[in-house]
Every structure is written in C-alpha cells, then in structure tokens.
C-alpha cells in the first residue's frame, strides 16, 4: 500500500460517486462541488454507492495520480450522516477507515493545551 505523509490533509466526499469517473471527472468534483483546489497537497477520497471501492485523487507536483482500493467481501464504513461536504479527517482516521473501522465511532482523548505548570 502507498504510504502518504502523516501531515497530508484527507478530504472525504460523502456522496457516492460514479466510478466510471477518472482523474478529470473527479478533479471537477473537487473544484466545483467540494470547493477545493485539486492541486492542494491533499488526498481527495471518493466512495462508490455499494461502499466496496475507494478512489483517491492527489496531485504529486508533477501530475495527478489516482489510487483505487476494492474490497472483495466487505464494505467501507463510509460516513453518511455528516451534513458538511467535504469531511476532513486526520492521518490516523484515514488509516482506520482503510482497515475497516467506523471513524465516526472512534474518538480519541481531547488534546489539552496548557501554558503554565504551577
């Protein structure tokens, strides 16, 4: 599997996408529907209606790349209830999604920010 940098942004397009779309069609969705630049340093993730396939579009500074994963016997736990599109997830949640976890149910401890110890 491809290993992306941990600081890369990951955007999920929640609505199912026609998987006949390739780089050009998905780039238009990123720009016109998600209102983002497909040239950003980010992964733009799309799912099919059956939730058995993912497509990941990204710009690698020399051109677009398209990565696809198909599950043979299971479904991705794709967020359906989230009203905002796109949904932004972190690297850890991205890894959870690829491994089959429901990222809407997994919540880490809250990050605490302090300025003084006394």
N, C-alpha and C positions, 0 to 999 in steps of 0.2 A: 504494500500500500504506500501511497505517496505520503510523505511527512511534510506538512506545512509548518511554517514558523509559528511559535506559540502566540506571538503578538499580532497575528493577522486577524482582521475582522471577518466575521462569518455572518452573512445575512441569509435568512430563510424566506423564500417566497411561499406563503402559506397555501395559496390556492393551487390546486393541481394544474399541471402544465401538460400540454400535448407533447409527447416525447418524440414526435417527428421533427420538432424544432431542434435546430442545431445552433451553432455559435451566433449567427446573425439574428435569428429569431429570439434567442434568449437575451442577447445584448439589448435588443429593443425593449424587452420586458423590464430589464434592469433600468434602462434610461426612462422609459415612458410610464411604467406602472409603479416601480419601486422608487422612482425619482432619485436615483443614484447614478454615479458615473461608472460605467463598466470598466473604466481604466484605473479605478482606485485599487490600492493594494488590499484586496479583499477576495473572499470566496462568496459567490452567489449560488445558493443551493436551491434546487428545484426538485419536486417530487411528482410522480405520476398519480393518477386517480386511484389506482389499486394500492398505492403506498408500497410497492415492491421494488421501485427503482428510484435512484437519485442521480441527478446530473449536477455537476459543479463547474461553473464557468469562472475563469480567472484570467487576468492579464498578467503575463510574466515579464513585461517590459520589452519583449521582442515580438509579441503576438498573443492572440487569445489561445487558451487551452481549454479543453473540455474533458472532464473526467466523469465516468459513469460507473455506478455500482448497481448490480441487480441481485436481489435476494431470491434464492430458489424455493424456500419453504416458509418464509416468514414475512412480516410486514414491518416497515419502519414506524416507530411511534411518533408520527408527524403531528405537530401542534395544529389543532383545528379550531380551538375556541378563541385564540388570540385575535383580537379585532384589528390590531395595528399590523400593517404590512409595510415594510418588511420587519421581521423579528430579528433582533441581533442576539447572538449567543457567543459565549466565550469559547476558547480552545478546548477547555475541559468538557463543556457541554457538547461540543462538536464530536469529541471522541466518544462520549456516552451515546449520542444519537447513532453513530456508526456501529456501536456494539449492541444496539437494540434496547437501550434504556429509554424510559419515558422522561424526557428532560423537564417536563412541566411538574413532575413529582419530586425530582431531586433538587433539594435546596441546601446549599452549604451554610455553615455558620456565618453570621453577619460579620463583615470586616469592621474592626474597631480602629478609630483614629484618636490618638492621644497626643497632647503636646507637652505635658508635664508628668513626672513620675511621683511627685510629692504634693 
